[in-house]
Amino acid sequence: MRIFLYSLVLFFGYCASTYAAFSQLVSKEVKFKESAPEFYQDTIASLSFPIEFTNQAEFNHLADSQGFSSQELEQQLQWLARVYLEPGIGVDDAMDKAQQVMTQLEIIADTPYDKAYLLMLEGRKIGREKQDYQQAITHYQQALGHLKASEDLATQLLLHSIHYQLGDLYRITLQKNAALTHLNQYRELAYQFRDDYLIAKAEATLGRLYGSEDQFAKALQHYTEAIRLAEGLDKPFLNAILSLRLARVYRDLKSWDEALTYAHKAADGFTKIGKDNYLSSAMTVIAMVYGEQERWNQAIDYYLNAQQIDVKRGNLTGQALNLHNLGEAYFNNKEPERALNNLIKANGLFLQKKSKHYLIYNDLLIAQVASQLNDWSMVNAYAAKAFVLAREKKLPEQMFEALQYKTRALKELGDIDKALAALEELISLSQYFEQENQKPSDYSPSVLAEQQLKLQLSQLQASNKVQEKQAHQFRLAASIIFIVSLLLALVGVNQWRGKAKLKQQLTNLKQKVNQEPISQLPGYHGFIAVMSQGEDIAQLALLSLDEGHKLDQTLGAEIYLETKARLMDTLSRALEGEAYLIRPGLILLCLKKLTPQQILLEQIRSLLDEQSQTRGAHFKLGCIRVPLLGNPDIKVAPDTYFNVLQMLVAGAMSLGTQKDCYVSITPLNFAPAAILSNPLYLHLEKGISRGLVKVECNENKALIHWPKWQEANDAEST
């Protein structure tokens, strides 16, 4: 019995450790797929460089010195080589560094797993560096051959990666059946791992394949499942990728609004996480949507944006595709010469990268543009190239199109015999199309609507789960808060009463601070508070009664306060603003609309004459607009506005006491903000004398004597 229990404990312990090791591998795979740059930083941080060895013994010693077992260090190097081969990790000479690590791995590759991993890395490097997809496919197939007899967890994860990359290469090279076979195996392995992220990625990959085959219902079905799983994950890159893929499906379905919504959502997501390579793809989708709507100028703008990103990244294939798309856009925009120029550049890059599948479509488009320009030699040359490549890739539709251009070109060139031969080929190919059963499409509006509803339902279900969780947390928190509040209520009620009294006192004090001390009317601090709050004020004016500074003495306190209150109320209502009493005889006006200075002067004159105490009394007025400076980004302090008004009133007072005068200034657009810096009177007077500030006055402004700035000690001595 003891032996049985001991064996059982050992068994469960082994299972737990095995599961933990596998979970760690899956977590690394998820992190690698979601953020390769971050994964790269973690990987190099775990290693000490340089890592160099020439045989197994040296490698074992190196692993021991770095605190790894030999197997653990080999796994770290495998991850490092793999991440070097990812785009956008921000490493110079990443391909060369990947090759260095792969060379080191060759020394210690002694198991089928190790050899398969190396073959996968070599296939990835060839695909990215040379775009020789057929050779890359060969390496991946050889890697699968090494893994057939092995079923351990690490091997299953490696198979998962190989099937994905093989399926993607077959998709790129238009071998749809082979692509579907490998991507289905990729999906099955993801479900075996029971990881929502990997399953969502696999579903999205199949959605992408079906979308490229115009099987939109199936595409939406897989995307719906992917989004359902992704909604519960905090994976911004995955969500951005899904938005991009959905945008492409809706673009192909000609659902322009949905396509643009998801494409812009994808672009925002890629921008936030710094994925420029995918941002370029999102820009391209947006451009294509505009192109499908024949909004060619907008399409060209987004193609150019995508091109800038790919030039910055050095992505030649991306640049070539953008040039091809630009050529198509310019052609449809009635600019064939510019179109041909971009297509020829794209052709050179496709040839350089040996991208034959792209060359077919580019050659056909060149032939089409050249035919519009009546350059039949060019039409014949590129149609012939396209025909040879299409026949090599077994693309009958493209062969048919190439023969059409070739037949027309030979006819226009006068080579009737060759034109007839091309025509016979064209007729044979046409008969082939008639006999070929057209592939049924699974698309119908009802199926599309069903899948869209499923997509919306999955999003609502995910949102509902989040809301339920939040509601539960809220109810729990509310219960705790209620109990604590109940316990504190008895103590708090007394404090609340005390605080209420203090609050009322504080409110009264704040109100008094903003009032003129003697009259208790709104005063200087009230003006400062209003200006600081950014109220809608268009004009400020400072009104100075020539003899008004003595009214409190000549009229007595009671009559003076009544007169001032009535005058300020009259000014506020008639001029549509607020009046502030600075001191006896000095009133500041904040006006909500801009009034010409002469009209404002006449209005104030009329209002003063309505009261017996101020009838016939002359006054001076300083006026400025708000904002004072032409640049709204330059903030002027409220006290600076007041000091400017004081200087203007002082200037108006220098014109005499026997008439009503106003003085106003307007800084010119090029006037620097320094004219309003301290000491204000000095800098503002210099600005006026240098012509940086325009002065307006209803009298001769040349007679104005501006107050001179004096230092504090000079003022005391005078």
C-alpha positions in Angstrom: 0.0 0.0 0.0 2.8 2.4 0.9 4.5 1.6 -2.4 1.3 2.4 -4.3 0.8 5.7 -2.5 4.4 6.7 -3.0 4.1 5.8 -6.7 0.8 7.8 -6.9 2.5 10.9 -5.3 5.4 10.6 -7.7 3.0 10.3 -10.7 1.1 13.4 -9.8 4.3 15.3 -9.0 5.6 14.4 -12.4 2.4 15.4 -14.1 2.3 18.7 -12.3 5.9 19.6 -13.2 5.3 18.5 -16.8 2.2 20.7 -17.0 4.1 23.7 -15.5 6.9 23.3 -18.0 4.5 23.1 -20.9 2.5 26.1 -19.6 5.7 28.1 -19.5 6.4 27.2 -23.1 2.9 28.2 -24.2 3.2 31.5 -22.3 6.5 32.2 -24.1 4.9 31.4 -27.5 2.0 33.8 -26.7 4.4 36.6 -25.6 6.6 36.0 -28.7 3.5 36.3 -31.0 2.0 39.3 -29.2 5.2 41.5 -28.8 8.4 40.3 -30.4 10.4 43.4 -29.3 9.5 42.9 -25.7 10.2 39.2 -26.0 13.6 40.0 -27.5 14.5 42.3 -24.6 13.6 39.6 -22.0 15.6 37.0 -23.9 18.9 39.0 -24.2 18.5 40.1 -20.6 18.6 36.4 -19.5 21.9 35.7 -21.4 25.5 36.9 -20.9 27.4 37.7 -24.1 29.5 36.8 -26.0 28.2 33.3 -26.5 30.8 31.4 -28.5 31.8 27.7 -28.5 33.3 25.2 -31.0 32.1 21.9 -29.6 29.7 20.2 -27.1 32.1 20.3 -24.2 32.7 24.1 -24.5 28.9 24.6 -24.8 28.3 22.6 -21.6 30.9 24.6 -19.8 29.3 27.9 -21.1 25.8 26.8 -19.9 27.1 25.9 -16.5 28.9 29.3 -16.2 25.6 31.1 -17.0 23.5 29.1 -14.6 21.7 27.0 -17.2 21.5 23.4 -18.0 22.7 22.5 -21.5 19.1 22.0 -22.7 17.9 25.3 -21.2 20.7 27.3 -22.8 20.0 25.6 -26.2 16.3 26.6 -25.9 17.2 30.2 -25.1 19.5 30.3 -28.2 16.7 28.8 -30.3 14.3 31.5 -29.1 16.9 34.2 -29.7 17.5 33.1 -33.3 13.8 32.9 -33.9 13.1 36.4 -32.5 16.0 37.9 -34.6 14.1 36.7 -37.7 11.0 38.7 -36.7 10.4 42.1 -38.3 10.3 45.3 -36.2 12.3 44.2 -33.2 14.6 47.3 -33.5 17.9 45.5 -33.9 20.5 46.4 -36.5 21.8 43.6 -38.7 19.2 41.2 -37.2 19.5 38.7 -40.0 23.3 38.5 -39.6 22.9 38.0 -35.8 20.3 35.3 -36.4 22.8 33.5 -38.8 25.5 33.7 -36.1 23.2 32.1 -33.5 22.1 29.4 -36.1 25.7 28.6 -36.9 26.3 28.0 -33.2 23.2 25.9 -32.9 24.4 23.6 -35.7 27.3 22.5 -33.5 25.0 21.1 -30.9 22.0 20.0 -33.0 22.0 16.2 -32.2 18.3 15.4 -32.0 15.5 15.4 -34.6 13.9 18.2 -32.7 17.1 20.3 -32.8 17.5 19.7 -36.6 13.8 20.4 -37.3 14.1 23.7 -35.3 17.2 24.7 -37.4 15.4 23.9 -40.6 12.4 26.0 -39.5 14.8 28.9 -38.8 16.5 28.6 -42.1 13.2 28.5 -43.9 12.1 31.6 -42.1 15.3 33.4 -42.9 15.2 32.5 -46.6 11.5 33.6 -46.8 12.2 37.0 -45.2 15.6 37.7 -46.6 15.3 36.4 -50.2 11.5 36.0 -50.6 12.4 32.6 -52.2 9.2 31.1 -50.9 9.6 27.7 -52.7 13.0 27.1 -51.1 11.6 28.2 -47.8 8.7 25.7 -48.2 11.2 22.9 -48.9 13.0 23.6 -45.6 9.7 23.6 -43.6 8.7 20.3 -45.2 12.1 18.8 -44.3 11.6 20.0 -40.7 8.2 18.2 -40.6 10.0 15.0 -41.7 12.2 15.1 -38.6 9.2 15.4 -36.3 6.8 12.7 -37.5 7.7 10.2 -34.9 7.8 12.5 -31.9 4.9 13.6 -29.7 6.3 15.4 -26.7 4.8 18.8 -25.8 7.7 20.9 -27.0 7.6 19.1 -30.4 3.9 19.8 -30.7 4.5 23.5 -30.1 7.2 23.4 -32.8 4.8 21.6 -35.2 2.3 24.3 -34.4 4.7 27.1 -35.6 5.8 25.1 -38.6 2.3 24.4 -39.8 1.4 28.1 -39.5 4.4 29.3 -41.4 3.9 26.6 -44.1 0.2 27.5 -44.5 1.0 31.2 -44.7 3.7 30.5 -47.4 1.2 28.4 -49.4 -1.3 31.2 -49.1 1.1 33.7 -50.4 2.1 31.5 -53.3 -1.6 30.9 -54.1 -1.5 27.2 -53.3 -4.9 27.3 -51.5 -5.5 23.6 -50.9 -2.0 23.1 -49.3 -2.5 26.2 -47.3 -5.8 25.0 -46.0 -4.3 21.6 -45.0 -1.5 23.1 -42.9 -3.6 25.9 -41.4 -6.3 23.3 -40.2 -3.5 21.3 -38.6 -2.2 24.6 -37.0 -5.8 25.2 -35.6 -6.1 21.6 -34.3 -2.9 21.9 -32.4 -4.0 25.3 -30.9 -7.1 23.7 -29.5 -5.0 20.9 -28.0 -3.0 23.5 -26.1 -6.3 25.0 -24.7 -4.9 28.5 -24.9 -7.5 31.2 -25.9 -4.8 33.4 -27.5 -3.4 30.7 -29.7 -6.9 29.5 -30.7 -7.9 33.0 -31.5 -4.8 33.4 -33.7 -5.5 30.2 -35.5 -9.2 31.1 -36.1 -8.1 34.5 -37.5 -5.6 32.8 -39.8 -8.3 30.6 -41.3 -10.6 33.6 -41.6 -7.8 35.3 -43.5 -7.5 32.4 -45.9 -11.2 32.1 -46.6 -11.4 35.8 -47.1 -8.7 35.6 -49.8 -10.9 33.0 -51.5 -14.0 35.2 -51.4 -15.7 32.7 -49.0 -16.8 35.6 -46.8 -19.3 33.7 -44.7 -16.6 31.2 -43.6 -14.2 34.1 -43.1 -16.6 35.9 -40.8 -17.4 32.7 -39.0 -13.7 32.2 -38.0 -13.2 35.9 -37.2 -16.3 35.8 -35.0 -14.9 33.0 -32.9 -11.5 34.7 -32.8 -13.0 38.0 -31.5 -15.1 36.1 -29.0 -11.9 34.7 -27.5 -9.9 37.9 -27.8 -12.5 40.0 -26.0 -11.5 38.3 -22.8 -7.7 38.8 -23.3 -5.7 42.0 -22.7 -3.8 41.6 -25.9 -3.8 44.9 -27.9 -1.8 43.5 -30.8 -4.2 40.6 -31.3 -7.2 42.9 -31.2 -5.6 45.3 -33.7 -4.8 42.3 -36.1 -8.4 41.1 -35.9 -9.6 44.6 -36.7 -7.4 44.7 -39.7 -8.5 41.3 -41.0 -12.2 42.2 -40.5 -11.6 45.5 -42.4 -10.3 43.5 -45.3 -13.3 41.2 -45.3 -15.7 44.1 -45.2 -13.7 45.8 -47.9 -14.2 42.8 -50.2 -17.9 42.7 -49.3 -18.1 46.4 -50.3 -19.3 47.4 -46.8 -17.3 50.6 -46.9 -18.4 52.1 -43.5 -17.6 48.9 -41.6 -14.3 48.5 -43.5 -13.2 52.0 -42.7 -14.3 51.7 -39.0 -12.2 48.5 -38.4 -9.3 49.8 -40.5 -9.0 53.0 -38.5 -9.4 51.0 -35.3 -6.5 48.8 -36.4 -4.4 51.7 -37.4 -4.9 53.3 -33.9 -4.0 50.0 -32.2 -0.8 49.5 -34.2 0.2 53.1 -33.6 -0.2 52.7 -29.8 2.0 49.6 -29.7 4.5 50.8 -32.3 3.9 48.1 -35.0 4.8 50.2 -38.0 4.8 47.2 -40.4 1.2 46.5 -39.6 0.3 50.2 -39.6 1.4 50.2 -43.2 -1.0 47.4 -44.0 -3.9 49.3 -42.2 -3.1 52.4 -44.3 -3.2 50.2 -47.4 -6.6 48.8 -46.5 -8.0 52.3 -46.0 -6.5 53.4 -49.4 -8.1 50.4 -51.1 -11.5 51.2 -49.6 -11.3 54.7 -50.9 -10.1 53.3 -54.3 -13.1 51.0 -54.5 -15.3 54.0 -54.0 -13.3 55.8 -56.8 -12.1 58.4 -54.3 -8.6 58.2 -55.9 -7.0 61.3 -54.4 -7.7 60.0 -50.8 -6.5 56.6 -51.8 -3.3 58.0 -53.1 -2.7 59.9 -49.9 -3.0 56.7 -47.8 -0.8 54.7 -50.2 1.9 57.5 -49.9 1.6 57.2 -46.1 2.1 53.5 -46.2 5.0 54.0 -48.6 6.7 56.4 -46.2 6.4 53.8 -43.4 7.9 51.0 -45.5 10.7 53.2 -46.8 11.6 54.0 -43.2 11.6 50.3 -42.3 13.5 49.3 -45.4 10.8 46.9 -46.4 11.4 46.4 -50.1 8.4 44.1 -50.7 6.1 46.5 -49.0 7.5 49.4 -51.0 7.0 47.4 -54.2 3.4 46.7 -53.3 2.7 50.3 -52.5 4.3 51.4 -55.8 2.0 48.9 -57.6 -1.0 50.2 -55.8 0.0 53.8 -56.5 0.4 52.9 -60.2 -3.2 51.5 -60.2 -4.5 54.5 -58.4 -2.8 57.0 -60.7 -4.0 55.1 -63.7 -7.6 55.2 -62.5 -7.1 58.9 -61.7 -6.3 59.6 -65.4 -2.6 60.0 -64.8 -1.1 57.2 -66.9 2.5 58.6 -67.2 2.8 58.8 -63.4 1.1 55.4 -63.1 3.7 53.8 -65.4 6.6 55.4 -63.6 5.5 53.8 -60.3 4.8 50.4 -61.9 8.2 50.3 -63.5 9.8 51.0 -60.1 7.6 48.3 -58.5 8.7 45.9 -61.2 12.4 46.4 -60.4 11.8 45.7 -56.7 9.7 42.6 -57.4 12.5 41.3 -59.7 15.1 42.1 -57.0 13.1 40.1 -54.4 12.2 37.4 -57.0 8.5 37.8 -56.2 7.1 36.1 -59.3 3.5 35.9 -58.0 3.5 39.7 -57.6 5.3 40.3 -60.9 2.4 38.7 -62.8 -0.1 41.3 -61.7 2.4 44.1 -62.0 3.3 43.1 -65.6 -0.4 42.9 -66.5 -1.1 46.4 -65.1 1.9 47.8 -67.0 0.6 46.3 -70.2 -2.8 47.9 -69.5 -1.4 51.3 -68.8 1.0 51.1 -71.8 -2.0 50.2 -74.1 -3.7 53.4 -73.0 -0.5 55.3 -74.0 -0.4 53.4 -77.3 3.1 52.0 -76.5 2.4 48.7 -78.2 6.0 47.4 -77.9 5.9 47.8 -74.2 2.4 46.2 -74.1 3.7 43.1 -76.0 6.9 42.8 -73.9 5.1 42.9 -70.5 2.1 40.8 -71.6 4.5 38.1 -72.8 6.4 38.2 -69.5 3.1 38.0 -67.6 1.9 35.1 -69.7 5.0 33.0 -69.0 4.9 33.6 -65.3 1.1 32.9 -65.1 1.6 29.6 -67.0 4.4 28.7 -64.6 2.1 29.4 -61.6 -0.9 27.8 -63.3 -3.1 30.9 -63.2 -5.5 30.5 -66.3 -7.3 33.8 -65.7 -4.1 35.8 -65.7 -2.9 33.8 -68.8 -6.1 34.8 -70.6 -5.7 38.5 -69.7 -2.0 38.5 -70.8 -3.0 36.9 -74.2 -5.6 39.6 -74.7 -3.0 42.3 -74.3 -0.5 40.4 -76.4 -3.0 39.8 -79.3 -4.0 43.5 -79.4 -0.3 44.6 -79.3 0.8 42.3 -82.1 -2.1 43.5 -84.2 -1.2 47.1 -83.7 2.5 46.4 -84.4 1.5 44.8 -87.7 2.8 41.3 -86.9 -0.4 39.5 -88.1 1.0 35.9 -88.0 2.0 36.2 -84.3 -1.2 37.9 -83.6 -3.2 35.0 -85.1 -1.1 32.5 -83.1 -1.9 34.4 -79.9 -5.5 34.6 -80.9 -5.7 30.8 -81.3 -4.2 30.4 -77.8 -6.8 32.9 -76.5 -9.6 30.9 -78.1 -8.4 27.6 -76.6 -8.2 29.2 -73.2 -11.6 30.7 -73.5 -13.0 27.2 -74.3 -11.3 25.9 -71.2 -13.2 28.6 -69.1 -16.5 27.6 -70.6 -15.9 23.9 -69.6 -14.6 24.7 -66.2 -17.3 24.7 -63.5 -17.4 28.0 -61.7 -16.6 27.7 -58.0 -19.8 28.2 -56.0 -19.7 31.1 -53.6 -21.1 30.7 -50.1 -21.8 34.4 -49.9 -25.3 35.7 -49.7 -26.7 38.8 -47.9 -28.5 36.6 -45.3 -25.4 34.6 -44.5 -23.4 37.9 -44.1 -26.1 39.3 -41.9 -26.1 36.1 -39.8 -22.3 36.3 -39.3 -22.4 40.0 -38.5 -25.1 39.3 -35.8 -22.9 36.5 -34.4 -20.0 38.8 -34.3 -22.0 41.5 -32.5 -23.5 38.8 -30.1 -20.0 37.6 -29.1 -18.9 41.1 -28.4 -22.0 41.8 -26.4 -21.6 38.6 -24.4 -18.0 39.4 -23.6 -19.1 42.9 -22.6 -21.9 41.5 -20.5 -19.5 39.2 -18.6 -17.2 42.2 -17.8 -20.2 44.2 -16.6 -21.5 41.3 -14.4 -18.1 41.0 -12.8 -17.9 44.8 -12.3 -21.5 44.8 -10.9 -20.6 42.0 -8.4 -17.5 44.0 -7.3 -19.6 47.1 -7.0 -22.3 45.4 -4.9 -19.6 44.0 -2.5 -17.9 47.4 -2.3 -21.3 49.2 -1.7 -22.1 46.8 1.1 -18.8 47.4 2.8 -19.1 51.2 2.3 -22.6 51.2 3.7 -21.6 49.4 6.9 -18.5 51.6 7.5 -20.6 54.7 6.7 -23.2 53.6 9.3 -20.6 53.2 11.9 -19.1 56.6 11.2 -22.4 58.4 10.8 -22.8 59.4 14.5 -19.3 60.9 14.6 -19.6 62.4 11.2 -22.9 64.3 11.9 -21.3 66.5 14.4 -18.3 67.1 12.3 -20.6 67.9 9.3 -22.4 70.5 11.3 -19.2 72.1 12.3 -17.9 72.0 8.7 -21.1 73.5 7.4 -20.6 76.5 9.6 -17.0 76.8 8.6 -18.0 76.4 4.9 -20.5 79.2 5.2 -17.9 81.4 6.9 -15.4 80.6 4.2 -18.0 81.4 1.5 -18.7 84.8 3.1 -15.0 85.5 3.4 -14.4 84.6 -0.2 -17.2 86.9 -1.2 -15.8 89.7 0.9 -12.3 89.2 -0.6 -13.7 89.9 -4.1 -15.4 93.1 -2.9 -14.1 96.6 -2.5 -13.6 97.0 1.3 -15.6 100.2 2.0 -18.5 99.9 -0.4 -18.8 96.1 -0.5 -19.3 96.3 -4.2 -17.4 94.0 -6.6 -13.8 95.1 -6.6 -10.3 94.4 -7.9 -10.0 90.9 -6.5 -13.4 90.0 -8.1 -12.0 91.1 -11.5 -8.9 89.0 -11.0 -11.1 85.9 -10.1 -13.3 86.3 -13.1 -10.3 86.7 -15.5 -8.6 83.7 -14.0 -11.6 81.5 -14.6 -11.4 82.2 -18.4 -14.8 83.9 -18.6 -16.1 85.0 -22.1 -14.7 88.6 -22.1 -14.1 90.5 -25.3 -13.0 94.0 -24.1 -11.7 95.6 -20.9 -12.1 99.4 -20.1 -10.9 101.4 -17.1 -13.1 104.5 -16.4 -11.5 107.3 -14.4 -13.7 110.3 -13.4 -11.6 113.4 -13.3 -13.2 114.7 -10.1 -14.7 111.4 -9.0 -11.8 110.5 -6.7 -13.2 112.9 -4.1 -16.9 111.9 -4.4 -16.8 109.9 -1.1 -15.7 113.0 0.7 -17.9 115.6 -1.1 -21.1 113.5 -1.0 -20.7 111.6 2.2 -20.6 107.9 2.7 -24.3 107.1 2.4 -25.0 109.2 -0.8 -21.6 108.1 -2.3 -22.4 104.3 -1.9 -25.9 104.7 -3.3 -24.5 106.7 -6.3 -21.8 104.2 -7.0 -24.1 101.2 -6.7 -26.6 102.8 -9.1 -23.9 103.8 -11.6 -22.2 100.4 -11.7 -25.6 98.7 -12.1 -26.4 101.1 -15.0 -23.0 100.5 -16.7 -23.3 96.7 -16.3 -26.8 96.5 -17.8 -26.4 99.1 -20.6 -22.9 97.9 -21.8 -23.6 94.1 -21.4 -20.8 93.4 -19.0 -19.7 93.6 -15.3 -18.5 96.6 -13.4 -15.9 96.5 -10.7 -15.1 99.4 -8.3 -11.4 99.7 -7.9 -11.5 102.9 -5.7 -13.5 106.1 -5.6 -13.7 107.5 -9.1 -12.1 104.4 -10.8 -14.3 101.7 -12.3 -13.2 98.7 -14.4 -15.6 97.3 -17.0 -15.5 93.7 -18.3 -17.5 93.7 -21.6 -18.8 90.6 -23.4 -18.7 92.2 -26.8 -16.2 94.3 -28.6 -17.4 97.9 -29.0 -15.5 100.6 -31.0 -13.8 103.0 -28.6 -15.5 106.2 -29.7 -19.0 104.6 -29.4 -18.1 103.2 -26.0 -17.0 106.7 -25.0 -20.3 108.2 -26.1 -22.3 105.5 -24.4 -20.5 106.1 -21.1 -21.0 109.9 -21.5 -24.7 109.4 -21.9 -24.9 107.1 -18.9 -23.0 109.5 -16.7 -25.3 112.4 -17.6 -28.3 110.4 -16.4 -27.2 110.9 -12.8 -27.1 114.3 -11.2 -23.9 113.5 -9.2 -21.9 112.7 -12.4 -23.7 114.9 -14.9 -21.1 117.0 -16.9 -18.2 115.3 -15.1 -15.3 114.6 -17.5 -13.7 111.2 -17.6 -10.8 109.3 -19.1 -11.0 105.8 -20.5 -8.4 103.1 -21.2 -9.5 100.3 -23.6 -8.0 97.0 -24.7 -9.4 93.9 -26.4 -9.1 90.4 -24.9 -6.9 88.6 -25.7 -4.5 91.5 -26.0 -1.8 89.6 -28.0 -2.6 88.2 -31.5 -1.2 84.7 -30.5 -3.9 83.0 -28.3 -1.3 80.5 -27.0 0.5 83.3 -25.1 -1.3 83.7 -21.8 -1.5 87.1 -20.2 -2.0 87.3 -16.4 -5.1 89.2 -15.1 -3.0 91.7 -13.1 -1.0 92.5 -16.3 -4.3 93.4 -18.0 -5.1 95.8 -15.1 -1.6 97.4 -15.2 -1.9 98.0 -18.9 -5.3 99.7 -18.3 -3.7 101.9 -15.6 -1.0 103.0 -18.0 -3.6 103.9 -20.7 -5.7 105.9 -18.2 -2.5 107.7 -17.1 -1.8 108.5 -20.7 -5.3 109.8 -21.3 -5.1 112.0 -18.2 -2.0 113.7 -19.7 -4.3 115.2 -22.4 -6.1 117.5 -20.0 -9.1 117.6 -17.7 -11.6 119.6 -19.8 -12.8 116.9 -22.1 -13.6 113.2 -22.3 -10.7 111.1 -23.7 -10.0 107.5 -24.5 -6.7 105.8 -25.2 -6.4 102.3 -26.6 -3.6 100.1 -27.8 -3.3 97.1 -30.1 0.0 95.1 -30.3 0.9 94.2 -33.8 1.0 90.5 -34.9 4.8 90.4 -34.8 5.0 92.1 -31.4 6.9 89.8 -28.9 5.3 88.8 -25.6 8.2 90.6 -23.8 6.4 94.0 -24.2 4.1 92.8 -21.4 6.8 91.6 -19.1 7.9 93.3 -15.9 8.7 96.2 -15.5 5.6 96.7 -17.6 5.7 100.5 -18.0 9.3 100.4 -19.3 8.7 97.5 -21.8 5.3 98.7 -23.0 6.6 102.3 -23.6 9.5 100.9 -25.6 7.1 98.8 -27.6 5.0 101.9 -28.4 8.0 104.0 -29.3 9.4 101.2 -31.6 6.1 100.9 -33.5 5.3 97.4 -32.1 2.1 98.6 -30.6 -0.6 100.6 -32.3 -2.1 103.5 -30.2 -5.6 104.9 -30.8 -7.0 108.1 -29.2 -9.8 110.5 -29.8 -7.3 113.4 -29.4 -3.8 114.0 -30.8 -2.0 110.9 -29.6 1.4 112.7 -30.2 0.6 114.8 -27.1 0.3 111.8 -24.8 2.8 111.7 -22.0 3.3 108.1 -20.9 4.2 107.5 -17.3 7.9 106.8 -16.8 9.0 103.6 -15.1 11.0 104.2 -11.9 12.8 101.8 -9.7 11.6 101.5 -6.1 14.4 103.4 -4.6 14.0 106.2 -7.2 10.3 106.5 -6.4 11.1 106.8 -2.7 13.6 109.6 -3.3 11.1 111.6 -5.3 
